[in-house]
Amino acid sequence: MEHVELFFKSIFIDNMVFATFLGMCSYLAVSKKVSTAVGLGAAVIFVLAITVPLNWLLDQYILQPGALSWLGAEYASYDLSFLSFIMFIATIATMVQLVEIIVEKFSPSLYNSLGIFLPLIAVNCAILGGSLFMQSREIATLGLALNYGIGSGIGWFLAILAIAAIREKIRYSNVPPALRGLGITFIITGLMAIGFMSFGGMLTGGDDEGKAEEKSAAIEVIEEDVKQEDAKTESDLELAENINK
């Protein structure tokens, strides 16, 4: 259940684009066609699915305070957390280079259409944000880190795919001249972000249900205590009557 909740939360509720507005440069520049949006979105999913678990391992076994204790007791006091940004970016750059080589080898047309924005995934704040959110939210296991990476990538993919499909159709719409181009794109993105905010109710509902269950359990405990007190009071009264007799 924890995996399912994290997966859907990272896609809809904590969407990289609509919740935190990360990766907006590539989102706006490569969303003119659905074909290029699909290619870049797939590349982002791949990079996040690889880098988030790798950076989780780095964080757990190298970067956190005391993480080097597996090397020996004398290393337990080491704190390499100040290297987090450098290590995370190095991992991301390595994976992006791998993606660039694969895309150029198997899909030269997509490689040419993406242009400079494919290597720019290395400095895409959504990619680094995935690793930093993983670290700040203290994701517990490698499986959850992989889940979060894939879910975040899918969320970014859905965002750029949706705006690309809308931008392809909006070319035939009567948009006011002052809003054509990025103007109407920003407006649509804001409206989509408002729509995605409604998914936050999924967690709110779950929290309310959990609170209701906790409240009912607490009421049951209080009622049981009251019954015990009443029974004790009755026994005390009976004892007092016997003494008076």
C-alpha positions, -999 to 999 in steps of 0.1 A, spaced: 0 0 0 29 24 7 43 18 -27 9 25 -44 3 57 -23 38 70 -31 35 62 -68 2 81 -73 12 109 -50 44 115 -70 24 116 -103 -7 136 -94 -3 154 -61 35 162 -60 37 166 -98 71 181 -107 56 206 -131 22 215 -117 30 213 -80 66 226 -78 71 241 -113 104 223 -119 118 216 -153 98 244 -169 125 253 -194 124 220 -212 86 218 -206 80 250 -225 106 246 -252 100 210 -263 62 209 -260 54 222 -295 50 187 -309 37 156 -293 64 134 -309 93 154 -293 74 157 -260 70 119 -259 107 114 -266 119 139 -240 94 126 -214 106 90 -219 142 102 -214 132 120 -182 115 89 -169 146 68 -176 170 93 -160 148 97 -129 143 59 -126 181 54 -126 194 85 -107 170 86 -78 178 50 -66 215 55 -73 215 88 -53 196 70 -25 224 45 -22 250 73 -22 230 92 5 225 61 27 260 46 25 283 76 19 268 111 24 247 109 56 263 116 89 277 83 101 269 65 68 305 54 65 303 32 96 302 1 73 339 8 66 347 6 103 340 23 136 367 49 130 347 63 101 314 66 119 320 102 128 325 113 92 299 136 77 300 140 39 266 156 35 282 187 21 290 167 -10 254 159 -18 249 184 -46 282 174 -63 276 137 -61 240 139 -72 248 161 -102 277 138 -112 254 108 -112 228 127 -132 253 139 -158 266 103 -162 231 89 -168 221 118 -192 252 111 -212 242 74 -214 207 84 -225 221 108 -252 243 80 -266 213 55 -267 190 80 -284 216 90 -309 223 54 -317 187 41 -321 166 72 -330 187 98 -349 156 117 -359 145 121 -322 180 131 -313 180 159 -339 145 171 -330 154 173 -293 186 192 -301 203 209 -272 175 200 -248 186 164 -245 220 171 -229 203 199 -209 185 172 -190 216 171 -169 208 206 -156 171 201 -156 160 211 -121 133 184 -121 159 157 -123 180 171 -94 147 180 -76 138 143 -76 169 133 -58 168 162 -33 131 155 -25 140 119 -20 167 129 5 146 155 23 116 132 26 138 105 40 125 77 18 132 45 37 141 18 12 157 14 -23 124 1 -36 105 32 -25 132 54 -41 129 35 -74 91 39 -71 94 76 -64 118 81 -93 95 64 -118 64 81 -105 80 115 -107 92 108 -142 57 97 -153 42 128 -137 66 151 -157 59 130 -188 21 134 -185 26 172 -180 46 177 -211 25 153 -231 -7 171 -221 6 206 -229 21 194 -262 -13 179 -273 -31 212 -263 -5 234 -281 -9 213 -313 -46 219 -313 -45 255 -301 -28 265 -334 -62 263 -351 -79 283 -323 -86 320 -324 -61 331 -297 -58 369 -291 -25 381 -307 -11 393 -274 -14 358 -259 -1 337 -287 29 316 -280 42 314 -244 14 337 -231 -14 312 -237 9 283 -227 15 299 -193 -22 304 -188 -30 268 -198 -3 255 -175 -17 275 -146 -52 261 -152 -38 226 -154 -19 232 -122 -52 242 -105 -68 211 -118 -40 189 -105 -44 206 -71 -78 188 -68 -59 155 -65 -46 166 -31 -81 156 -18 -71 120 -23 -46 123 6 -68 146 26 -96 121 24 -73 93 35 -61 114 64 -96 122 75 -106 86 74 -76 77 94 -83 104 120 -119 92 122 -108 57 129 -84 70 156 -111 91 171 -136 62 172 -109 40 188 -102 67 214 -140 70 221 -142 32 226 -113 33 251 -129 62 270 -163 44 271 -146 13 284 -128 33 311 -162 49 321 -178 15 324 -150 3 346 -153 33 368 -191 28 370 -186 -8 380 -160 2 406 -183 29 420 -212 3 422 -190 -22 440 -178 6 464 -215 16 471 -224 -21 478 -194 -25 501 -204 7 520 -240 -5 524 -228 -38 537 -206 -20 562 -235 2 574 -256 -29 579 
